[in-house]
Amino acid sequence: MSPAEKGRARAVALDHLRDHVNRGHSRIASLLGLPLEVRSSGALVYDEEDTAYLDCGGYGVFLLGHRHPDVVDAVTAQLGRHPLPTRALIEPNVASAAQALTSVAPAGLQYAFFVNSGTESVELAIKLARANGCRRVIAAEGGFHGKTLGALSATGNNRYRAGLEPLLPGVEFVPFGDAEALKAALASDATRACVLLEPVQAEGGVRLPPTGYLRQVRELCDEFHALLAMDEIQSGLGRLGSWWGCDEEDVRPDVLTTGKVLSGGVVPVAATLATPEVYEVLNQDPLLHSSTYGGNPLAAVAAATTIDVLRRDRLVEQARTLGGRLLPQITDALAAAGPTLIREVRGRGLLIGIEFTSEAPAGLFLTHMLRERVLTSYTLNASRVIRLTPPAILEPDHVCWLLRSLERSAVALAGG
């Protein structure tokens, strides 16, 4: 394409975005001069000028990188055979994917129900809790579980809840990391509860709980006969340097939700896992919950292949090792900004948060990183935090690119 043709393509995309998708998105894209993303490979995304961007954002999806060849090949082969199910005959791919997923899940989670997105998996988790007698949901302040109605009810951010009430009744919030507050909430009402938590709050600003907190939560759930549902949509499948965030304290939940990495960065897929006891309501009535596209053959082979790649290439261990090296390097690279701009750098594995002292420098930093051709993520429930969720396949030159860009952006932010 000629430069003029590329310009027209971008203008048309912006017009269609404005007129048929979202005016706000179009306005932001225009103000920032955002390019079109047209292809991707590994850790890189390319625009219409074939300029490469290092993807350290993607909201946690791309632990394997973009278009991992094994996942692409598996999906392409399935596309050529049978892409969508009839729901009348036996579909073998979803059975294989469920076996693969439960084989790496915390002990006791024997069953998996595949859906299309993380928020759908939380909806099913809440339904399973209700079907098992839980009339209360206790969630954490600052937590994020999705924006569909049930998941939104357990999401601790009034910005996304305002104007949509009444939401799901029986939902209450306690401070994240505060076991005593959770105990008080459980003890305040004899009605059976479901405790819904993330092991690390990603959209909450990469907030890590105190050591031992998850184990205390499990013990409290046992004491008060509550179900424990762990939302591992962003934290699971290696992002934190362990298969699951709850593995860090050997906690076994009753229900677990997963997504993002499960897709291999190729086909949208998520899942809700449960113990036989919790899942029994679905075994008794398979039509109690269903999804036309959930667990379709394309998504199923993507999920199964992703798990194979994570195992074979030891990407979970790689995320732990790489993240352990990156965290102090990132802290050093940002030193130029000083404590008046950056409050803290924190994280686990390849989920890293940079907390600024206010919202303004956080937004400016994101745009500076974009000029350095590094993609980062805004944080929905903590606007002062910019997140880095790089792939586990970063090469040494990618790491240098990231650290150099962080340092330059810090200097620019400090006015140097």
Order of alpha helices (4+ residues) and beta strands (2+ residues): alpha-alpha-beta-beta-beta-alpha-alpha-beta-alpha-beta-alpha-alpha-beta-alpha-beta-alpha-beta-beta-beta-alpha-alpha-alpha-beta-beta-alpha-beta-beta-beta-alpha
